[in-house]
């Protein structure tokens, strides 16, 4: 087996003595002697567990030294393994592909943490907010029942509109508050909402919510479906969510969870989980990369795909 430098990597066990011997003898022809010496020194101090890992660290350190030494940088760990030097190398070194730059930077950061930990402290673990759980169909039915039980017609229409725009069209925040009755239309075989905020778009409404949303939109006319005189007010939907609080076993109503309900329903109808499992995709970044080379379909297809036709 051969390493990416062309130096043979002997088969067999990966004992500490064999790894140390491999590092000490490492001198591939393409690497200048000073860069190879620096690489051997820091790779040995990094303590790789296998010869394959040692080879990756040697290669990364040698490329870094070959980049930095001609620029006048001292071939010392505290200089070449400084985070700013590693970042400059990853961005500016010629002749590297994007994947090679990412791999080399990752390996160099590993070496820096082992050799000069004061310059590259371990990243602190930061909390990651998880997506909120969608509501169940029974819970959505409960909120719609509470909307029907409101004391006035206007409150019933606004409350139903809030639930339908959130769980039926995935709207939240300013997009939700700004929807007027005239923005809801029967078109392309279904019901759609024209969103006119920072990200203008046409959103198909899931079939379950058609009749209720159409009734709320007709009642609102040119006014805001969720009520209020101005969409820029931040608390328009607060009285509505309070009015839908309570009920046997119902959790607190949140616009973000209504949106998650729409997202989960659409993903299920589109077979997204089946596609991602078959494709072996577990990272949303991969989906983003895929979408970057695709064009969205027309409105009629957008209505048909999630089963939003009337």
Secondary structure, 3 states (H helix, E strand, C coil): CECCCCCECCCCCCCHHHHHHHHHHCCCCCCCHHHHHHHHHHHHHHCCCCHHHHHHHHHHHHHHHHHHHHHCCCCCHHHHCCHHHHHHHHHHCCCCCHHHHHHHHHHHHHHHHHHCCCCCCCCCCCCCCCCCCCCCHHHHHHHHHHHHCCCCHHHHHHHHHHHHHHHHHCCCHHHHHCCEHHHEEEECCEEEEEECCCCCEEEECCHHHHHHHHHHHHHHCCCECCCCCCCCCCCCCHHHHHHCCCCCCCCCCCHHHHHHHHHHHHHHHHCHHHHHHHHCCCCHHHHHHHHCCCCCCCHHHHHHHCCCEC
